[in-house]
Amino acid sequence: MLDRIEEIRTEAAGAIETAPDTAELEELRVHYLGRKAELTTILRGIAGLPAEERGQVGAGANKARQELESLLEERAGALDASELESRLATDRIDVTLPGAPARPVGHTHLITRTTRLIEDTMVGLGYRVMEGPEVEHDYYNFTALNHPPGHPARMLQDTFYMQSDPEVLLRTHTSPVQVRSMEAQPPPIFMIAPGKVYRRDSDATHSPMFHQVEGLAIGEGITLADLQGTLDELLRAIFGGNREARMRPHFFPFTEPSVEFDVSCFQCEGTGELPGGERCNLCKGIGWIEVGGAGMVDPNVLGFVEAGGYDSERVQGFAFGMGVERIAMLRHGVPDLRRFFDNDVRILEQFS
Ligand code: DAH
């Protein structure tokens, strides 16, 4: 029995010494010292041995067990250290490497790009880009634009009012920047005002927040013909070389006369028909697509800034306004305006 114990001890000690990693070492521990190990069985059976053998076998087996336990501990320590070292060596981070994968560079939103296209074109015609507040006073949004208090046109726009002050609202259009700009400088003035506007409205072609660009030209001798030429130029820059603007009579409180303006359809070249003979789906066979509102600035509006040099007997001019989302949708065939604001990169990244 003692010989067998010595055999186990030698064999186990050799295996422990050469165990290649902690996982195998754990297997050796179970094999030689676990509940079903031979040495454990011997220790458990000591009570059943003849009395003269008990002392020697017990002492030998216990000694072997203790020796193997300390060998295991020693080897585990050594393996732990070397495994940590090799992990540190392979996990080393080179902080000087570029990030992988390199982050793709983003691009501007389609609404921003469309706004900038309009800005660039108008700046090329000598206009300045101005800004006004999105939280606006009733005076600028309505009153000074010739919507007297109680005027029914105020109800045409579903306005968000401040609960704390019904005189303060989210501007429903960029037109209030007309008056603010005229307050800031004497005529002549040639300015555009891009920005966000707000209305209680939400469907595939309306969002409670959207963008407009306003235009204003006031000086001596400015006529409706100048408006026509300016719109022709702008619509060509937006929709391509052969486009034309068309004005239709309309009503806005702050212009007289007022018009809505259309662009000749860029899909059917204004014919209303596609090459195959079918009706053009973009302009619905009309040949023209509505783009915005415009007109000659009403003398009543100039009356609000008369002190700043806007004498309606001496200067006059035109104004126009249009929706940026609508232009972007037309140019890029986007069917639902709300997609611009879902911020789904898979959709937005198509317009780079
Ligand atoms: N402010 C108008 C709107 O939001 C658009 C507009 C019409 C602007 C005529 C103008 C204009 O400057 O002259 O519906």
Residues whose N, C-alpha, C, O or C-beta is under 5 A from the ligand:
A	BS01	DAH	T172 H173 S175 G215 F252 T255 G293 A294 G295 A319 F320 G321
